Structure formats: C-alpha cells, structure tokens
C-alpha cells in the first residue's frame, strides 16, 4: 500500500487548518509520499486501499471494541478502590 493514510470522521466534524469541515462518515485518503501536508484527497483513485483499510478497521473494532461497539476481547476498565501514588525509591 505504500505511504497512504486514511482518515475517517465518526462523530461531529473534523477540522484541520488544511481541510474544510469533514462530514461524519466521510473518508479521506492521502498519498504521504507526494503530499505530506495532506491537501489532496486521492480516495477516488484508490478504492481498493480504502476497502482493505475498512476491513482491517472492522476486524479491530469487533475484537477490541469502539465507541458504542463492544468487542469480543474487550476487557473492563481497571478500577482501583483506594488509589494512591507509588513512589520510586
């Protein structure tokens, strides 16, 4: 896949100086080898990359969980009844 980065927006809008507001669910793909500033969305030129990344994302979400999606190997948050600082000696 090379030096490609995919960006997804799940809640609200996502804004960076180089991007306009991005709608929820809108994906962007950047070629970091040629466009380190991430100004040109090349998602239409590489649909196979986005398909593969979506598959990987869904595998991780189903395994580890995500907001509103419990994963099969997700463990409960660690809770300490009486937390105290540990001092290094």
Beta strands, then each sheet from edge to edge (+ up, - down):
strand 1: 4-8
strand 2: 27-31
sheet 1: 1+ 2-
end
